[in-house]
Amino acid sequence: MKGNARSGDNRFLALPGMVFLFLGFTLLGLKDLSPLSFVMAVLVPACFFASSFILPRLIPADRLLLTLANFLCALGVLVLYRIRPDRGLDQALNYGAGLLGMVGCLLLVRFWHRLKWLLPFIALGALLLMALPVFFGTERNGAKAWINVFGVGFQPSEIVKVAALLVISSLLSRRRVLPALLFAGLCLGLLMLQKDLGTALLYYAVTLILVFSATGSLTFLALGALGAGGGAVLGYSMFAHVKRRVAIWIDPWQDYQGAGYQVVQSLVAMANGGLWGTGLGLGNARVIPEVETDFIFAAVFNEFGVIFGVGVVLIYLMIFLRGIGIALRAQSRFHTLLALGCSCFVALQAFVIIGGNIKLIPLTGVTLPFVSYGGTSLVSSLCIMGLLQGVAHVNERGLQEDQMIAMMGEDS
């Protein structure tokens, strides 16, 4: 992928990222005099270098896209290690598992023309997996979206994201709109039964975007918008935790020591961060409940400041725009829809959780892609990135084949 290597030269991003990570863990080591922090100051930048420079030499990858995702993952490890070292170490292991999943998804897209017969089994497995929390799930923060297997908890809806993108994109590429809508509707129904409305919002929005992109039908778009409004009203009327979150969004100070405590502390932490932040290891974001998951952006904002926080938002924007570019260059409907769906999933999820942290929209229980603590979330985000990388690889191979055909034509 020589052409891709030239167009995706990532040294100007990767080298400063390595320095940032080295200095971050070194500062934590000097603050706490922890030998483990100094070890992390070497290992994390080394892993960042390996995944950004060495991995693209072993697998076909869009280097810029890979570097941006790697930096967010490494930032998550750094911030989580600062908040709770055990969570940071767990996240580092999750990152390794996610990289393996990313490679697997890349190869899946690369050989999809041989493996598309697996589609019915993928769809059935996804629905069965999504149904597990309805019967065997445990409730957290009002949503019954988690299941425990041998003491390990995970969120099936995160894994099903990858399958849903493959299934819906494949069906829509063959103009099988009704089966695609049926599959998406079943997923949404199961999410409603789990009371996981934040994830349901993401599934609904991405499905609507893909259906409109595949059909160009304004009727579908209008019906989808009406359905979204109706679903919002229904969710508000049915679930007490949704009403509570809307009330907190309107005025978190009315119960700042109770239901609004999280949002108030998040706003205070971000205000304390100011333009340049309090400094790594000097912030007070640890007082926010669920800071490692729902409010990780507030922790980043608190210790690194407004400018760095805006930079993180711009990284998500760059990932989205890079993904849209990959979708536009795709040579088949399936690859176009798949790349579009992957890009929208990451962008919308980042918008929903960051918007909730800064009180732009009501807070939902989704994670910040690549950064928030959680094995299932991180692995699924990297798997989605693998699907996008797979489309980029197919695009590059198609370009190389076109160039070879053109050269052969000139020789003849």
Secondary structure, 3 states (H helix, E strand, C coil): CHHHHHHCCCHHHHHHHHHHHHHHHHHHHHHHCCHHHHHHHHHHHHHHHHHHHHHHHHCCCCHHHHHHHHHHHHHHHHHHHHHCHHHHHHHHHHHHHHHHHHHHHHHHHHCHHHHHHHHHHHHHHHHHHHHHHHHHCEEECCEEEEEEECCEEECHHHHHHHHHHHHHHHHHHCCCHHHHHHHHHHHHHHHHHCCCHHHHHHHHHHHHHHHHHHHCCHHHHHHHHHHHHHHHHHHHHHCHHHHHHHHHHHCHHHHCCCCCHHHHHHHHHHHHHCCCCCCCCCCCHHHCCCCCCCCHHHHHHHHHHHHHHHHHHHHHHHHHHHHHHHHHHCCCHHHHHHHHHHHHHHHHHHHHHHHHHCCCCCCCCCCCCCCCCCHHHHHHHHHHHHHHHHHHHHHHHHHHHHHHHHHHHHHC
